[in-house]
């Protein structure tokens, strides 16, 4: 594994830990963070027994939280320590 991959992996783990468990699940499935396969909203909703609207809301809330997290976003964008 390359150093950059490890950086993003550890940063990603910290980012997901900053989220509520349900939000981390939703983000992991939507963006393929667990198995490399991003799943459509419909599939995520069915898998987690949520409505599609709930999945979209959870995703939006999680993205907002990640953008506001001071240690996460700059590192992911390559502007952090």
C-alpha positions as CSV (number, residue, x, y, z in Angstrom):
1,X,0.0,0.0,0.0
2,X,1.3,3.4,-0.9
3,X,1.9,6.1,1.7
4,X,-0.7,8.3,0.2
5,X,-3.2,5.5,0.3
6,X,-2.5,5.0,4.0
7,X,-2.9,8.7,4.7
8,X,-6.3,8.7,3.0
9,X,-7.2,5.5,4.7
10,X,-6.4,6.7,8.2
11,X,-8.0,10.1,7.4
12,X,-11.1,8.3,6.1
13,X,-11.3,6.2,9.3
14,X,-11.1,9.3,11.4
15,X,-13.7,11.0,9.4
16,X,-16.1,8.1,9.6
17,X,-15.5,7.8,13.4
18,X,-16.6,11.5,13.7
19,X,-20.0,10.5,12.3
20,X,-22.8,8.8,14.0
21,X,-22.8,5.0,13.2
22,X,-25.8,5.2,10.8
23,X,-24.2,8.0,8.9
24,X,-20.9,6.1,8.6
25,X,-22.8,3.1,7.2
26,X,-24.7,5.2,4.7
27,X,-21.5,6.9,3.5
28,X,-19.6,3.7,3.3
29,X,-22.2,2.0,1.1
30,X,-23.0,5.1,-1.1
31,X,-19.3,5.7,-1.8
32,X,-18.0,2.2,-1.9
33,X,-15.7,2.6,1.1
34,X,-16.1,-0.9,2.4
35,X,-15.7,-3.1,-0.7
36,X,-14.9,-0.6,-3.5
37,X,-18.4,-0.8,-4.9
38,X,-20.6,2.3,-4.6
39,X,-24.3,1.4,-4.1
40,X,-27.2,3.4,-5.4
41,X,-29.5,5.2,-2.9
42,X,-32.2,2.6,-3.5
43,X,-30.0,-0.3,-2.6
44,X,-28.6,1.5,0.5
45,X,-32.2,2.3,1.6
46,X,-33.3,-1.3,1.2
47,X,-30.2,-2.7,2.9
48,X,-30.5,-0.4,5.9
49,X,-34.3,-0.5,6.0
50,X,-34.6,3.3,5.4
51,X,-36.5,5.4,2.9
52,X,-34.6,6.8,0.0
53,X,-35.3,10.3,1.4
54,X,-33.7,9.3,4.7
55,X,-30.6,8.1,3.0
56,X,-30.3,11.3,1.1
57,X,-30.8,13.4,4.3
58,X,-28.3,11.3,6.2
59,X,-25.8,11.7,3.4
60,X,-26.3,15.5,3.3
61,X,-25.9,15.8,7.0
62,X,-22.8,13.6,7.0
63,X,-21.2,15.7,4.2
64,X,-22.0,18.9,6.1
65,X,-20.5,17.5,9.3
66,X,-17.3,16.3,7.4
67,X,-16.9,19.7,5.8
68,X,-17.1,21.4,9.2
69,X,-14.6,19.0,10.8
70,X,-11.4,20.9,11.1
71,X,-8.9,18.0,11.0
72,X,-10.6,16.0,8.2
73,X,-11.2,18.1,5.1
74,X,-7.8,19.9,4.8
75,X,-6.0,16.6,5.0
76,X,-8.2,14.9,2.4
77,X,-7.7,17.8,0.1
78,X,-3.9,17.7,0.6
79,X,-3.8,21.0,2.5
80,X,-3.2,19.7,6.0
81,X,-0.4,18.4,8.0
